[in-house]
Amino acid sequence: MDIGCGYGANKYATTVSDILDLSNHYKDKSFVKISDKKLPFKDKEFDFVIASHVAEHVEDVSYFLNELSRVGKKGYIEVPTRLEDNLVFENKKAHIWHLVFDDVNNQINISKKQQYFEPVLTVGTVKKLNEYFRESLVIELSWEESIKFNIVENDLKTPVKISILNLLKKYISKKIRLLIK
């Protein structure tokens, strides 16, 4: 099952679900419209559950992750890294959470999203960058039986905003100094 798939469901998913009614778009798959917090599926109904770029949008992320592991035996979660989340215009208001994998404790650490700088890219541009820098822009997580996660307080109460304009000025200044030498 692919949950929160929008118009781009995984090609291997036999069941797709979303909060939007996309039943006309998915005539070749079983489509289920999500209307409640509790997913309308039996415990461990699916062998594999995919949630790609969904968890960062969900208001009750704890409940959502628990529901994924309730309805699935194993699965895959994909979310933007903090870097991608801060780069993209559309993410500024639409995303609620940052998810980071803690490989020491083998768990997902979840914190409220923080905007560290003003976004400079569109979703389309970042998709092109993903072809070359995917590991810097996307976190891919696999799980079996249950999803181990922890809600953590943000590292910085008030993040210091990074100015893209100042970074660009420093870059140009360095290039000019190299040309002069």
Secondary structure, 3 states (H helix, E strand, C coil): CEECCCCCCCCCCCEEEECCCCCCCCCCCEEEECCCCCCCCCCCCECCEEEECCHHHCCCHHHHHHHHHHHECEEEEEEECHHHHHHECCHHHHCCEEEEEECCCCEEEEEECCCCCCCCECHHHHHHHHHHHHHHHEEEEEEECCCCEEECCCCCCCCCCCCHHHHHHHHHHHHHHHHHC
